[in-house]
Amino acid sequence: MTEDSGKLLHHRTEFDDWRSLTIGIYMALAGYAVMVGLPVISTSWVNNLGFSEEQVGYVASADLFGLAIGAVIAYFVVAKYDRRYLTIASASIAIVANLACIFYQSYDVTLYLRLAAGIGAGVYTGIAVATIGGHSRPAFAFGLELFAFAGSQGAELKFLPYLSIEGMYIAFAAAFVVGLLFVAWVPRRPAEASLDVEVDVEEPSGKHHVEHRHVPAYVPWLVLTAVVFTYVNIGAYWTYIELATVDTQASPEWVADMLVYTSVFSVIGCLFAVLLSNRFGLARPLLLTLIFQASIVLMLIFGITNMTVAFSMFAFNFCWIFVDIYQAATIANVDRSGRYVALLPAAQGLGNGIGPYLAATVLAYGFGFNGVFVLCAAASITAMFVYFHMYMNLRRTIPALADAS
């Protein structure tokens, strides 16, 4: 096999069935709902429950750390046990914890209940992304998921502000209940082994043959590490972007509208991401996107106005879609068992938990929101360097995987 030859092969399985893909996408939307709604939920915690800005960061971190813990649990069980039973158990935990938040609203109790809700959501979401990643065309499958994600994100940010904090908790619990009605659509077991890929190789004579390649374990771990840093940026930005515009030239009503419209706009990012990956693969567009995402966050240091916050939100959501599709599809190309794919919410939750926590610490030390924006940009650039290291290693060992779409 020459260094530049070969194309990855994936076989169609039950994961390509429309019902499997549909329930996987729905479960992902339900599992990520709290993460998506953080700008609105954070404001509601301040206004309705009297939490301080620092307490908001810590409560958001508890929820997102829980998401990470739950996804780690999914990593150990998703390829061994019946996924339908795991779905029922994890959804039940999330439902009970969300409803309990209605009755126990003190900061200390809320902190632990949000951790529990996050753990249930993490296992649930781990199963969801493992189901989506089992599709024979993972970039396409995750593109559909993020297309739906963009629409649900806009709807969530549009309608959540009309709910009380109790109504928000009920809405999150109800989303898990609806998913349980279709649990029979969840495939019970993985279809293929982990960390093994098939490459279609064209010989000089024009004939083709298939070679099996074992993927080094460091590959998915490096991608997951890059995801953590990416979501440190996303978590800090998304938690504090609305609060950062208070007492600036930006209108509160304008900012609230932008949260909705920019989320829907990111639908366009799905189309561009899939088209670019078909032409240039997954890695190179991702590297450039991470650099651009850092620059659009740093831009806010020079002043927040209606126009700058609108551009920042539009560009940030556009880039978010790019990054998610490329990173998720890269792991799915490597891992057909769903184990490492199930860790995606863990990496996202860990980064999303660290982000608000570090941002809250930056605020506590008096560096202000400019310090938060510097933190966001540094995390995005770090993710780019981690991913670049992985990409260069794969170019030397399995080039078909390095430039896979």
Secondary structure, DSSP 4 states (H G I P E B T S, - for coil): --TT--EEE----GGGSHHHHHHHHHHHHHHTHHHHTHHHHHHHHHHHH---HHHHHHHHHHHHHHHHHHHHHHHHHTTTS-HHHHHHHHHHHHHHHHHHHHH--SHHHHHHHHHHHHHHHHHHHHHHHHHHHTSSSHHHHHHHHHHHHHHHHHHHHHHGGGS-HHHHHHHHHHHHHHHHTTGGGS-SS-SS-BSEEEEEEE-TTS-EEEEEEEPPTHHHHHHHHHHHHHHHHHHHHHHHHHHHTTTSSS-HHHHHHHHHHHHHHTHHHHHHHHHHHHHH-SHHHHHHHHHHHHHHHHGGGG---HHHHHHHHHHHHHHHHHHHHHHHHHHHHHBSSSHHHHTHHHHHHHHHHHHHHHHHHHHHTT-HHHHHHHHHHHHHHHHHHHHHHHHHHHHHH-HHHHT--
